[in-house]
Amino acid sequence: MAEKPAHKFRLGRLSVSIWRNRTKHGTERYRANITRSWKDGEEWKESTTYELEDLVVLSHTAMLAASWIWDQKVARNEEGELEVAQ
């Protein structure tokens, strides 16, 4: 069974999947994958290249992903499971 993303959301034609990975030392790391979708006839396609009008949405999408990841780290810190560097 394939692992599922920790979180997913869509903004217009951009989609974000955030993946949670555990390091060999037991700490959690997050990675975000942002893709652009479009329809070619009846087939949906995805790309990781962006057109001019996608770039503003891309920057906002990246900020939302970063905010979600940060919230996870803060929540883990409140549970005493993570040290946040200051």
Secondary structure, 3 states (H helix, E strand, C coil): CCCCCCEEEEECCEEEEEEEEECCCCCEEEEEEEEEEEEECCEEEEECCCCHHHHHHHHHHHHHHHHHHHHHHHHHHHCCCCCCCC
